[in-house]
Amino acid sequence: MSPRILLAILCGALLVLPSCGGKTKKATDNMSTTVSGSGPQVSANPPPPPNPPVPEADKTTFVAHIVDAATGNPIGGVNTFLMREIPDPLFMRVPRRKTVLAEYRTPMHGQSALTADADGTMKWWLISGPGFDPFVTEAGLAVGGQTQEMTIRATIVPVCKFIVIQPDGDRADNAVCTMALNVNQPVLEGKMASRGTSGNIGTTERADDFGNVAFNRAAGSYRLSFNDSKGRYRHYQVFEWNGTQDKAVTIQLPASSMKKPW
């Protein structure tokens, strides 16, 4: 065997040998983040938030500390949007991009610090995402070189999750799903989104590619209306939601559409 071939074999063996000198270190948990897919989380012992950026002469820094209305503790996992205008009720859950100046999902310390041009006009905070009935509140005037800081109290609403199954047993991707209160509801008029609620409470959602869908809903009695993405296999039922959930509820779409019972 030539020296070159022997040297190549020895180098390859060294590459596959495990490292020595102790046990493998486990990555340290980052307490400034939330658990993916777990929704908003209230923390009684959160990490300290970072210092907000110092605004330049032509910029304004807006800082919001999102805390639980019941305990005053920070909430992680909140979708915060700095808005140039109050969003139309139809776009409270997902605002139109042209109305959004910046956005941020809060870590466990609950702070959102965003910067905008100092144009002298009023800006708005939109609080939304899983676990929240979206609402807006004034963020302050965009004044050059200043920081507008405030605390926003928010109430977490239980998240009710479903898995939608087609008649053939496959997941119903992009299924159309409605979860509405089992009562006659008044028509909400006007475009001003009031603090703590929204004109479009979001009774209808689209399932994702795996048939998963989630609703922000307080405990109560609800009417469910589910069908596939093409309006077929309609399923109706009254669903009693107690506000707690260990796992997602499976909705089996029928082979033939049900007759609407209400």
C-alpha positions in Angstrom: 0.0 0.0 0.0 1.4 3.4 -1.0 2.1 6.0 1.7 -0.5 8.4 0.1 -3.3 5.8 0.3 -2.4 5.0 3.9 -2.4 8.7 4.8 -5.8 9.2 3.3 -7.3 6.2 5.2 -5.9 7.6 8.5 -7.3 11.1 7.9 -10.8 9.6 7.2 -10.7 7.6 10.4 -9.8 10.7 12.4 -12.8 12.5 10.9 -15.4 9.9 12.1 -13.9 9.4 15.6 -16.1 10.9 18.4 -14.7 13.9 20.3 -13.1 13.2 23.7 -12.8 15.1 26.9 -16.2 14.8 28.6 -20.0 14.7 27.9 -21.7 16.6 25.2 -23.0 19.9 26.4 -26.8 20.6 26.2 -27.8 23.9 24.7 -28.9 26.4 27.4 -32.6 27.2 27.3 -33.3 30.7 26.0 -35.7 32.1 28.5 -36.4 35.1 26.4 -38.4 33.1 23.9 -41.7 31.3 23.9 -42.4 27.7 23.0 -43.3 27.4 19.4 -47.0 26.9 18.8 -47.9 27.2 22.5 -49.7 30.5 22.2 -49.3 33.4 24.6 -47.6 32.8 28.0 -47.6 34.8 31.2 -44.3 34.7 33.1 -44.0 35.5 36.8 -40.2 35.5 36.6 -39.3 36.8 33.1 -35.8 37.8 31.9 -35.2 41.6 31.9 -36.0 43.2 28.6 -33.2 44.8 26.5 -32.8 48.6 26.5 -34.9 50.1 23.7 -33.0 51.7 20.8 -32.2 55.3 21.2 -34.0 57.2 18.4 -32.2 59.4 15.9 -33.3 63.0 15.4 -35.7 62.0 12.6 -37.1 58.9 14.3 -39.4 57.9 17.2 -39.1 54.8 19.3 -42.3 53.3 20.5 -42.1 50.9 23.4 -45.0 48.7 24.6 -44.9 46.5 27.7 -47.6 43.9 27.2 -48.8 42.5 30.6 -51.6 40.2 31.7 -54.7 42.2 32.8 -55.3 39.9 35.8 -51.7 39.6 37.2 -49.7 42.4 35.7 -47.0 39.9 34.6 -45.5 40.2 31.1 -46.9 38.1 28.3 -44.8 36.4 25.7 -46.0 35.4 22.3 -48.1 38.5 21.5 -48.2 39.8 18.0 -47.7 43.6 18.2 -48.1 45.9 15.2 -47.2 49.5 15.1 -49.8 51.0 12.8 -49.9 54.2 10.8 -53.7 54.2 11.1 -56.5 52.4 12.9 -57.2 49.2 10.9 -60.5 48.4 9.4 -62.4 45.8 11.5 -62.1 43.3 8.6 -58.3 43.5 9.0 -57.9 43.4 12.8 -56.6 39.9 13.0 -54.2 40.3 10.0 -53.7 44.0 9.1 -53.0 45.1 5.6 -49.3 45.5 4.9 -49.7 49.1 3.8 -51.0 50.1 7.2 -48.2 48.5 9.2 -45.1 50.4 10.1 -43.4 47.6 11.9 -44.3 44.4 13.8 -42.8 42.2 16.5 -43.8 39.0 18.5 -43.0 39.6 22.2 -40.5 37.2 23.9 -41.2 36.2 27.6 -40.3 39.7 28.9 -43.3 41.1 27.0 -41.6 44.1 25.5 -42.0 45.4 22.0 -39.8 48.3 20.9 -40.3 49.5 17.3 -39.1 52.6 15.4 -40.9 54.8 12.9 -40.2 58.0 11.0 -40.9 61.2 13.0 -43.7 62.6 10.9 -45.6 64.3 13.8 -48.7 62.1 13.4 -50.4 59.7 15.8 -49.4 56.0 15.7 -51.3 53.0 17.0 -50.6 49.7 18.6 -52.5 46.7 17.3 -52.5 43.7 19.7 -53.5 40.4 18.1 -52.5 36.8 17.5 -53.5 33.4 19.0 -55.2 33.9 22.3 -56.3 37.5 21.9 -59.4 39.3 20.8 -57.5 41.9 18.7 -57.7 45.6 19.8 -56.0 48.9 19.1 -54.7 51.6 21.4 -52.9 54.9 20.9 -49.1 54.6 20.7 -48.4 58.4 20.7 -47.2 61.1 18.4 -44.2 60.4 16.2 -41.9 63.2 17.4 -38.2 63.3 16.4 -35.7 62.0 18.9 -38.3 60.9 21.5 -39.4 57.6 22.9 -43.1 56.9 23.5 -43.3 54.2 26.2 -46.5 52.6 27.7 -47.9 49.6 29.4 -50.7 47.7 27.7 -52.9 45.3 29.7 -54.3 42.4 27.7 -56.6 39.6 28.5 -55.7 36.1 27.1 -58.6 34.3 25.5 -58.6 30.5 25.4 -57.6 29.0 22.1 -59.8 26.2 20.8 -58.1 23.9 18.2 -59.6 21.5 15.7 -58.4 19.0 13.1 -60.6 18.7 10.1 -60.7 15.3 8.3 -62.1 14.7 4.8 -64.6 11.8 4.1 -61.7 9.7 2.6 -59.6 10.1 5.8 -57.1 12.7 4.6 -56.6 16.0 6.3 -58.9 18.7 4.9 -56.4 21.3 3.8 -57.7 24.9 3.6 -61.1 23.8 5.0 -63.6 26.6 5.7 -64.4 26.6 9.4 -66.8 28.7 11.4 -67.2 28.9 15.2 -70.0 31.3 16.1 -71.8 31.9 19.4 -74.9 29.9 19.7 -77.1 33.0 20.1 -78.5 35.7 17.9 -75.6 38.2 17.6 -76.1 42.0 17.0 -74.6 43.5 13.9 -71.5 45.5 14.8 -71.4 48.8 12.8 -68.7 51.3 12.2 -65.0 51.1 11.4 -63.6 52.3 14.7 -62.1 49.3 16.6 -62.8 49.8 20.3 -60.3 49.0 23.0 -60.6 45.3 24.0 -62.7 44.1 21.1 -62.9 44.1 17.3 -65.7 44.6 14.7 -64.7 41.3 13.1 -64.4 38.8 16.0 -63.3 36.2 13.5 -66.0 33.6 13.4 -64.6 32.0 10.2 -61.0 30.7 9.6 -59.2 28.7 7.0 -57.5 25.5 8.1 -53.9 25.1 7.2 -52.4 22.6 4.8 -52.8 19.9 7.5 -56.4 20.6 8.4 -55.5 22.4 11.6 -57.5 25.4 12.6 -57.7 27.5 15.9 -60.1 30.0 17.3 -59.8 32.5 20.1 -62.9 31.8 22.1 -64.1 32.3 25.7 -66.0 29.4 27.2 -69.5 29.0 26.0 -71.9 27.4 23.5 -71.0 27.7 19.8 -72.3 26.7 16.4 -69.8 24.9 14.2 -70.0 24.9 10.5 -67.1 23.2 8.7 -66.7 22.2 5.0 -63.8 21.5 2.6 -62.1 24.2 0.6 -64.7 23.8 -2.2 -67.7 24.1 0.0 -68.4 20.3 0.0 -69.1 17.9 2.9 -70.7 20.4 5.2 -70.7 19.5 8.9 -72.8 21.3 11.5 -73.0 20.9 15.3 -73.4 22.7 18.5 -70.2 22.6 20.5 -69.9 23.2 24.2 -66.5 24.8 24.8 -65.3 24.9 28.4 -62.2 27.0 27.8 -59.7 24.2 28.4 -58.2 21.7 26.0 -55.7 18.9 26.2 -55.7 18.1 22.5 -57.3 19.3 19.3 -60.9 18.2 18.6 -61.3 16.1 15.4 -64.0 17.1 13.0 -65.0 14.4 10.5 -66.6 15.8 7.4 -69.5 13.7 6.1 -69.6 12.1 2.7 -72.8 14.0 2.0 -73.4 17.6 3.3 -75.6 17.8 6.3 -78.7 20.0 6.3 -78.2 23.2 8.2 -80.0 22.8 11.6 -80.4 26.5 12.4 
